[in-house]
């Protein structure tokens, strides 16, 4: 094997992130944004850059979220670890905490695990497609950030940018 081949092989390996105890685990890093088609079955292609380098698929959960500025729904996709961390307070709530029960029931209607086919496509439930305006006539925009990404209807992209600006005005951002 020549040096060029070994350098290429090294550059194709996944950068593993250290986990407690010294072992390493591959973690998702969703970045940038992509505009992709939605086929007649409501399937969306996961960008090649977002696929697992070691093969297999990520364990992802889709959550339908309401954008209060747009007054429209969009889909946020998170890893199962992020979902578990964010829903832990609901899980820890007392059995007779009816507020937590109502939150769980509401969330159950807005959550679905994503299953991938051999081509790394995932299908969204019909009510997800209807609520977001996604379908064969409307492309999807995937906007990534670390361990999560959002899915919007492409025709809403100009409004999303305006919504983002409005939401930014309401936040104090700290530089890294």
C-alpha positions as CSV (number, residue, x, y, z in Angstrom):
1,X,0.0,0.0,0.0
2,X,1.4,3.4,-1.0
3,X,1.5,6.4,1.3
4,X,-1.2,8.1,-0.7
5,X,-3.5,5.1,0.0
6,X,-2.8,5.1,3.7
7,X,-3.4,8.8,4.0
8,X,-6.7,8.4,2.1
9,X,-7.7,5.5,4.4
10,X,-6.9,7.5,7.5
11,X,-9.0,10.5,6.3
12,X,-12.0,8.3,5.8
13,X,-12.1,7.0,9.3
14,X,-14.6,8.5,11.8
15,X,-13.4,11.0,14.4
16,X,-14.4,9.2,17.6
17,X,-15.4,11.2,20.6
18,X,-14.2,10.1,24.0
19,X,-16.8,8.8,26.3
20,X,-16.5,8.4,30.1
21,X,-14.2,5.6,31.0
22,X,-11.8,6.1,28.1
23,X,-13.9,4.3,25.4
24,X,-14.8,6.1,22.2
25,X,-18.2,6.3,20.5
26,X,-19.3,7.7,17.2
27,X,-21.6,10.7,17.6
28,X,-23.7,12.4,15.1
29,X,-22.7,15.8,13.8
30,X,-25.4,17.3,11.7
31,X,-24.4,20.6,10.1
32,X,-25.2,22.9,7.3
33,X,-28.6,22.8,5.5
34,X,-29.8,20.7,2.6
35,X,-32.9,21.0,0.4
36,X,-34.1,17.5,-0.6
37,X,-37.2,16.0,-2.3
38,X,-40.0,14.3,-0.6
39,X,-41.3,11.3,-2.6
40,X,-44.9,10.2,-3.0
41,X,-44.6,7.9,0.1
42,X,-43.5,10.8,2.3
43,X,-39.8,9.6,2.4
44,X,-36.9,12.0,2.8
45,X,-33.3,11.2,2.0
46,X,-30.8,11.7,4.8
47,X,-27.8,13.6,3.4
48,X,-24.8,11.4,2.8
49,X,-22.6,13.7,5.1
50,X,-25.0,12.9,8.0
51,X,-24.8,9.1,7.7
52,X,-22.9,7.0,10.2
53,X,-19.4,6.5,9.0
54,X,-19.2,3.0,10.7
55,X,-22.4,1.8,8.9
56,X,-25.9,1.4,10.2
57,X,-28.3,4.2,11.1
58,X,-28.6,6.7,13.9
59,X,-31.4,6.2,16.4
60,X,-33.4,9.3,15.7
61,X,-36.8,10.6,16.9
62,X,-38.9,13.1,15.1
63,X,-40.9,15.7,17.1
64,X,-43.5,17.9,15.6
65,X,-43.0,21.4,17.0
66,X,-45.0,24.6,16.7
67,X,-43.2,27.8,15.6
68,X,-45.1,30.5,17.4
69,X,-43.7,33.3,15.2
70,X,-44.6,31.4,11.9
71,X,-47.7,29.9,13.4
72,X,-46.8,26.7,11.6
73,X,-45.4,23.3,12.5
74,X,-41.9,22.1,11.7
75,X,-40.1,18.8,12.6
76,X,-37.2,18.6,15.0
77,X,-35.2,15.4,14.8
78,X,-33.0,14.5,17.8
79,X,-31.0,11.5,18.9
80,X,-32.6,9.1,21.4
81,X,-30.1,10.2,24.0
82,X,-31.1,13.8,23.6
83,X,-34.8,12.9,23.7
84,X,-34.3,10.8,26.8
85,X,-32.4,13.6,28.6
86,X,-35.1,16.2,27.7
87,X,-38.0,14.0,28.7
88,X,-36.5,12.8,32.0
89,X,-38.5,15.2,34.1
90,X,-41.8,13.8,32.7
91,X,-40.6,10.3,33.4
92,X,-39.6,11.2,37.0
93,X,-42.9,12.9,37.8
94,X,-45.2,11.3,40.3
95,X,-47.9,8.9,39.1
96,X,-50.7,11.2,40.1
97,X,-49.1,14.4,38.6
98,X,-51.8,15.1,36.1
99,X,-49.9,18.0,34.5
100,X,-47.0,15.6,33.6
101,X,-49.6,13.1,32.4
102,X,-51.1,15.7,30.1
103,X,-47.6,16.6,28.8
104,X,-46.9,12.9,28.1
105,X,-50.2,12.5,26.2
106,X,-49.5,15.7,24.2
107,X,-46.0,14.6,23.4
108,X,-47.1,11.1,22.4
109,X,-49.2,12.6,19.5
110,X,-46.2,14.7,18.3
111,X,-43.4,12.1,18.4
112,X,-42.3,9.2,16.1
113,X,-39.1,7.2,15.9
114,X,-37.5,7.3,12.5
115,X,-36.8,4.1,10.6
116,X,-34.4,4.0,7.7
117,X,-34.6,1.9,4.5
118,X,-31.5,0.6,2.7
119,X,-31.1,3.9,0.9
120,X,-31.0,5.9,4.1
121,X,-34.5,7.4,3.6
122,X,-37.0,7.8,6.4
123,X,-40.8,8.1,6.1
124,X,-42.8,10.6,8.0
125,X,-46.3,9.9,9.3
126,X,-49.2,11.4,7.3
127,X,-50.1,13.9,10.1
128,X,-46.5,15.1,10.2
129,X,-46.6,15.8,6.4
130,X,-50.0,17.5,6.6
131,X,-49.0,19.7,9.6
132,X,-45.8,20.9,7.9
133,X,-46.9,21.1,4.3
134,X,-44.4,18.6,3.2
135,X,-45.1,16.3,0.3
136,X,-44.2,15.4,-3.3
137,X,-45.1,18.9,-4.4
138,X,-43.0,20.6,-1.7
139,X,-39.3,20.0,-1.0
140,X,-37.9,19.7,2.5
141,X,-35.2,21.9,4.0
142,X,-33.0,20.1,6.6
143,X,-31.1,22.5,8.9
144,X,-28.6,20.7,11.1
145,X,-26.9,21.6,14.4
146,X,-24.7,19.0,16.2
147,X,-27.0,16.2,17.5
148,X,-30.2,17.5,16.0
149,X,-31.7,18.9,12.8
150,X,-34.9,20.7,11.8
151,X,-37.1,19.9,8.8
152,X,-39.1,22.7,7.2
153,X,-41.1,22.9,4.0
154,X,-39.0,24.6,1.4
155,X,-41.7,27.1,0.4
156,X,-41.6,28.3,4.0
157,X,-37.8,28.9,4.0
158,X,-38.1,32.7,3.5
159,X,-40.5,32.9,6.4
160,X,-38.3,30.7,8.5
161,X,-35.4,33.1,8.0
162,X,-37.7,36.0,9.2
163,X,-38.9,33.9,12.1
164,X,-35.2,33.1,13.1
165,X,-34.4,36.8,13.0
166,X,-37.4,37.6,15.3
167,X,-36.5,34.8,17.7
168,X,-32.9,36.0,17.8
169,X,-34.0,39.5,18.8
170,X,-35.7,37.9,21.8
171,X,-32.5,36.1,23.0
172,X,-29.2,37.2,24.4
173,X,-26.5,35.3,22.4
174,X,-23.2,34.6,24.0
175,X,-20.2,34.1,21.7
176,X,-18.3,30.8,21.9
